[in-house]
Amino acid sequence: MALTHSTCPERIADHDPPADKMPGHWLLARMGKRVLRPGGIELTRQLLDQLAIGKGDNVVEFAPGLGVTARMTLRRQPRSYAAIERDRDAAAIVERYLSGPHQRCVLGTAEDTGLPETSASVVYGEAMLSMQPPSVKTRIVAEAARLLSPGGRYGIHELCLVPDNVDQSVRDAIQRDLSDEVHVGVRPLTSAEWRELLDSAGLTVVAEHTAPMHLLEPTRLVRDEGLFRAIRFGWNVARHPVARRRVLAMRSVFRKYHKHLAAIALAAQRRPSAT
Ligand SMILES: C[S@@+](CC[C@H](N)C(=O)[O-])C[C@H]1O[C@@H](n2cnc3c(N)ncnc32)[C@H](O)[C@@H]1O
């Protein structure tokens, strides 16, 4: 059965790929899921609290997706907010939440934002680094460091492999199974590797929070989406055989590797010498 806009309330793209080829996060979004990061809304809250965004901050968000965290940030009334999103339709959704000259969503990539250096006091991005190859991860983190003024804060919320000395064979299997089911190359790092990635860009990690990878577990769905939206998501998935097969396959990969897969949020501070 095709996913049609009339049966799927969350319309992301005008010309979606077929449901069996669509990236997993867009499939979930098309089924009505809004929270697309691995640690859910609770880990996002912890990250935002750690970043302590306030009225004096100039905030840059990488890859806002459907704008869930954007709205949480805007409630904190920062001096300015800029989002960089590479998907045109997602950027249009985020635009709807913005107002005034100091809030904008730029269509572009996080590795090359075009924003002036040291123009931000806070930069963050969720569920967007894990899907990048190593060289792009490095470029995105370097771009965050370039945008931050000295002392500025950077936050990430990503998939994490556990423990730090996880077997290469387990890592390969997770990467392969996730990429097969999510249809996006997924390359999570261990906590030590995420820390090293940030540190090598001149960003000192000051806090770490973790959560289980329960993105598709019923209790997390209700907590993230609210009861009504969670039921609607379940209903939409149940009615579409291709979506149902894919969502169940993604969840079974998350369950299969529950001992080795988690969500991590890191908050870091830019050192004066970062370039
Ligand atoms: C899994 S979704 C996460 C969305 C949102 N951050 C959330 O946590 O709900 C990944 C998002 O990252 C965006 N994205 C991926 N790579 C990007 C890049 N290099 N620059 C900007 N956006 C990117 C995608 O378009 C998509 O909106």
The ligand as a Tripos MOL2 file, in Angstrom:
@<TRIPOS>MOLECULE
LIG
   27    29     1     0     0
SMALL
NO_CHARGES

@<TRIPOS>ATOM
      1 C1         17.0210   11.8250   12.3900 C.3       1 LIG1
      2 S1         16.5450   13.4130   11.8520 S.3       1 LIG1
      3 C2         16.7030   14.3100   13.3920 C.3       1 LIG1
      4 C3         15.9090   15.5670   13.4030 C.3       1 LIG1
      5 C4         15.8990   16.3170   14.7370 C.3       1 LIG1
      6 N1         17.2130   16.8340   15.0730 N.3       1 LIG1
      7 C5         15.3960   15.4150   15.8590 C.2       1 LIG1
      8 O1         16.2390   15.0080   16.6700 O.co2     1 LIG1
      9 O2         14.2020   15.1360   15.9430 O.co2     1 LIG1
     10 C6         17.9830   13.9430   10.9490 C.3       1 LIG1
     11 C7         17.8710   15.3440   10.3800 C.3       1 LIG1
     12 O3         19.1840   15.7870   10.0380 O.3       1 LIG1
     13 C8         19.1250   16.4980    8.8160 C.3       1 LIG1
     14 N2         20.5130   16.4850    8.3280 N.ar      1 LIG1
     15 C9         21.2740   15.3960    8.1180 C.ar      1 LIG1
     16 N3         22.5090   15.7360    7.7640 N.ar      1 LIG1
     17 C10        22.5460   17.0910    7.7420 C.ar      1 LIG1
     18 C11        23.5640   18.0370    7.4610 C.ar      1 LIG1
     19 N4         24.7800   17.6460    7.1080 N.pl3     1 LIG1
     20 N5         23.2620   19.3430    7.5480 N.ar      1 LIG1
     21 C12        22.0160   19.7380    7.9210 C.ar      1 LIG1
     22 N6         21.0170   18.8830    8.1890 N.ar      1 LIG1
     23 C13        21.2850   17.5690    8.1120 C.ar      1 LIG1
     24 C14        18.1040   15.7260    8.0270 C.3       1 LIG1
     25 O4         17.5930   16.4800    6.9470 O.3       1 LIG1
     26 C15        17.0650   15.4650    9.1110 C.3       1 LIG1
     27 O5         16.2070   16.5650    9.2610 O.3       1 LIG1
@<TRIPOS>BOND
     1     1     2 1
     2     2     3 1
     3     2    10 1
     4     3     4 1
     5     4     5 1
     6     5     6 1
     7     5     7 1
     8     7     8 2
     9     7     9 1
    10    10    11 1
    11    11    12 1
    12    11    26 1
    13    12    13 1
    14    13    14 1
    15    13    24 1
    16    14    15 ar
    17    14    23 ar
    18    15    16 ar
    19    16    17 ar
    20    17    18 ar
    21    17    23 ar
    22    18    19 1
    23    18    20 ar
    24    20    21 ar
    25    21    22 ar
    26    22    23 ar
    27    24    25 1
    28    24    26 1
    29    26    27 1
@<TRIPOS>SUBSTRUCTURE
     1 LIG1         1 GROUP 0 **** ****
